Amino acid sequence: LQFKFRAKFYPEDVVEELIQDITVRLFYLQVKNAILTDDIYCPPETSVLLASYAVQAKYGDHDKELHASGYLANDRLLPQRVMDQHNLTREQWEERISTWHAEHGGMLREDAMMEYLKVAQDLEMYGVNYFKIKNKKGTQFWLGVDALGLNIYEKDDKLTPKISFPWSEILDISFNDLTFVIKPIDKKAPDFVFFPTRLRINKRILALCMGNHELYMRRRKPDTIEVQQMKAQAQEERRSKMKEREKLQREIQAREMA
């Protein structure tokens, strides 16, 4: 048996919420895998940019001597869909990614992972859990649950919501057997009723709704003392790493000039 441990709830803002480097790394690996497997749709241009951050995170600064042609031959960096859509060789893809990689000189590996996540969190499918549902007429839709609320999508379009219910505008969510009801705070707005296609996913939908709503409310309150201390410690560790890196670079430059 193979077990995969993944984050159940996605952060709204990775910079604010992912405090420790190990958390950034684990979440980065999860999101990167979701993009490469097309669980999160990513346009071709953005895919190349993300690939360059992934290369910086793995190899560090671009070095013409160390990173000769073919240095990315064994790395999976782009969704297969992107490679299939464009008539480019692996060498041409590598050249494009390598050009961006060279632009990231001086960036710490942890910072490259964070930059990757900052771009990824703006993708339409980032952090959305999708469930097949039907309305009263039997028309099929997708229900999307994420950090900001609930979205209803057409059956053939997971990118653009047809209807959105932000957490701040939802009064209550309830279900009975196969019937789910979203009750808006606005009394003039009608309830939205839908029917999941499988009974056993009801509790999962409700758990995701409750968890995301709780986190949504918590994020809008001041940080606890414990979180403030964790952030301060993480910032200090990052400053220390930057100083060590700058010291090493000065030593390398001094040896080259000697």
N, C-alpha and C positions, 0 to 999 in steps of 0.2 A: 504494500500500500504506500502511496505517496500523498503526503499532506502538504497543503500550501496555506501558509498563514498570511492573511491579507487584511488591510484596513477596511473596516466595515463602513465607516463614515469618512467622507472626504472633507478636507478643510475648505473653508471659503477663501481664505487668504493664506497661502503657504508660507509667506514671509513672517506673518504674525503668529501663526499657529504651530509651525514645525520648528521647535526650539533647539533640540539637540541634534548633533550631526548624524548620529546613528538613526534617528527618526527620519531625517531628510533622506538618508541613503536607502533605507528600506522602502519608503514611500516612492522614491524615485524609481527603484527597480520595479515596483508594482505598476506604476503609471507607464513606464517605458514599455513593459511587456504588453500592457493593454493597447498601446498605440501600435506596436509592431504586429500584433495579432488582429488589428482592426476592430477591437472592442470599443476603442475610441477612434472615431474618424479624424484623420489629419490630412489637410491639403498637401500636395507635393512640395511646394515651396517651404512650408512650415516644417515638413518632415526632414528636409535637408538641414535646416537651421537646428532642429532638435538633434539630429544626428551629429552635428558638429559639437554640440555641448556634451553629448554622450562620449565622443572621442576625447574631448578635453578632460572629462571626468575619469576616463580610463588611462589615458597616456600622458596627461599633463601637457605642458607647452609643446607646440609643434617645433620639431627640429629637423631641418632638411637632411642632415646626415643619418639620423636615427629613423626618420619616417620617410623612407624612400618609396618609390612606386610599388604598390602592392601591400603596404603595411596594414591596410584595412581589409585585406582579402578574406580573412577568416571571421570578420565581425558582421553580425546581423544588425544593421543600422536603419533600414528603411522597411516600411510595410511592403509586402509582396505586391499589393495592388498598385502602389506608386511605381514600382519598377516595371510592372506589366503595362502601365498606361503610357510609358515613354520609351521611345526606341533609343535607349542609351546603353552602352556597355558598362560592365562593372568598373572598368578603368575610368570612364567618363563620370560615373557617379562618385567614385573616390576622389577625382579631381575637384569636383564641386564641393564635396564635404571638406576636403583638405584645405581648400581656399578659405572657408569659414573657420576651420580649426585654427589656422594661422592668425586669425583676427582675435582669438581669445587669449593671446599671450599674457602671462602674469596672473591669470585667473586660477584661484585655488580649486582643487577637484571638488570640494564640497560646494563651493560657489557655483561651479559649472552645473552641478546637479540641481541647485536651487534655481538657476536661470532656466534650466530645462523645465522645471515644474511651473515657473512663473508664466512661461509661454503655454504650457499644456493646460493650465487651469482656465484659459480663455477659449479652449476648444468646446464646441457645442455639446459634445457627448461626455465631457469630463465630469466624473462624479455622479452620473445619472444611472440609477437602477431601473431597468425597463421590465414591464410586465404586460402580457397580452390581456386585453379587456374587451368587453362589448358593451354597447349602450342598450337601451330598452328595445330598439329596433333590430338588434342583432348585428349592427355594424361593428366591425373590428377596429380597434385603436390600440395604441400603446399608452400605458401609464408610466410616466417618468417621475421617480422620487429622487430629489437631490437636496443639497444643503440649503437652498433658498425656497423650496416649496414643491408643489406638485404640478406637473405638466401633462397635457393630453396631446398626443401626436397622431397624425394620420398613419394608417397601416404601412404605407410605403415611404414614410419620411420621419426619421428619428432625429432630424436636425432642427426643424422649425416647429415649435409648439403651436397647436391650433388653439388651445386654451391654457392659461396659466393661473395657478392659485398660489400666490406667495403665502408663506407661513403667517405673516402678519395680518392676512385677510381671511384666515380660516378660523372659524369658531370651534368646529368639532369634526372629527372623522369617526365614523362608526361602521360596523359590518355585522351582518346576520346571515349565516350560511354563505350564499354566493352573492349577496347584495352589499355593495359598499356605498356609503353616502358621505359626500363632502358638503358640510354646511358652512356657507360664508358668514362672516360677521355682519355684512350688509343684509339687513332683514328684507330688503326689496329684491335682492338677488336670489334666484331659485336655487334649490339644492341640486347638486350634480350627482346623479346616480349611475353607477357602472357595475359591471359584473365580471369578475376575474374568470378566466377560462378553466382554471383548476382550483379546486377547493383548498388544497394543501398550501397554496401560496398566500392565503389570506393573512395568516399570522405573521408571515414574513413582511408583507406590505405594511401591516399595522406597526410592527416593531421598527421598521425603517422610518415610518412617519413619526412615531413617538421619539425615537432617538435623534433624528435630524431636527425636529422641532425643539427639543430640549437644548441641543447644541446651539441652535439659532438664537434662542433666548439668552443662553449663557454668554455667547460672544458679545452681546450688547450690554453686558455689565462690566464694571471695572475688573481688571485682573486681580486674582487673589495674591496674597503676599508670597505664597509658594511659587506661583507662576512668575511673579516679578523677579524673585531670586533666581529662578532657573534661566530667565532671559538674560539677567545681568551676568551670570556665570558663563553662559554660552557666548555672549559678546566678548567677555574677557579672554576666553579660550581662543576665539577667532582672531582677536588682536594679537595674541601671543604667537599664533601660527603665522600671521602676516609678518611679524617682526623677524621670526626665524627664517622665513622665506627671503625677506629682503637682505638679511645678513648673509645668507648663502649665496645670493646673486652677487652681492658686493665682493665676496671672496672669490667667486668664479671670475668676475671681471678683472679683479686684481691679478689673478694668476695669468689671465690671458694677456694682460698688458706688461707683465714682468718679462 
